[in-house]
């Protein structure tokens, strides 16, 4: 009979046989469940011959790159290279408001940065006489394979990763997709068996274009920092209230409008944060989450007190449809 334990040992043997004794494998990680589980499985199979790359695109959540490095690299032993490309991404995003344009820029820049890093790893590995990079790892799940998840943009991360086509062509890489027969809940179970910490295994999904599609106006480092702070407080308080696992996805959105407020005896004129939290089975439809009022009160008071540049917090009570989960 099929068990997750037997899946792991079979998959590890299959990977070892496929990759052979000397070939090397590269793959992108995002800090999300799928890519982390795929990376850990690959590490179990071939150790340091698997090279993970995390691209910091400047629109990750607060301390995300450091957090991923700590978990994947220090705790789980995965051979990980973090590339800080935030300057490049933010310079290409400057002044751009159109959501599809933001997605396209992030998708294309991701490919550029990933390919460049892959080239660097390839030269290093060859110099050391350790064999060639022959494979590209992808954390594709069964629903991605049958494409039942439809994203708004053509350059959604999942698809973007499929599009690291230059690599597949120029470096003649072959694809490895160890999760391609699994559903999300199976990937989480697999992650737990591979000792991936529960806070990572249970994480809400995070879109490839990141905070760029949650900043409704033009993206800048300053706008990213405001949103990171608000989002971090929001998630912290959701976890503190023990509500994280009841919610499918929760995040803050930074609106490009200013509202009037008051602080002490002074009038303020600052930006507005919208909070979104939904319950959903498959992300195709969703309901807004009914927070206990005290939790919303605490979140709102912390955000307006602790985040400079924000004086007002609203809660999004739109279902999907007609609203989507993201605002862009
Ligand atoms: P919507 O907003 O369409 O979102 O209701 C449904 C799910 O898809 C995620 N999403 C994306 N994920 N790249 C991604 O990797 C994208 O461009 C993108 N747009 C939306 C969203 O976070 C939600 O989980």
Boltz pocket constraint, residues with backbone or C-beta under 6 A from the ligand:
constraints:
  - pocket:
      binder: B
      contacts: [[A, 103], [A, 150], [A, 151], [A, 152], [A, 153], [A, 155], [A, 156], [A, 157], [A, 158], [A, 205], [A, 206], [A, 207], [A, 208], [A, 209], [A, 249], [A, 283], [A, 320], [A, 323], [A, 324], [A, 325], [A, 326], [A, 327], [A, 328]]
      max_distance: 6.0
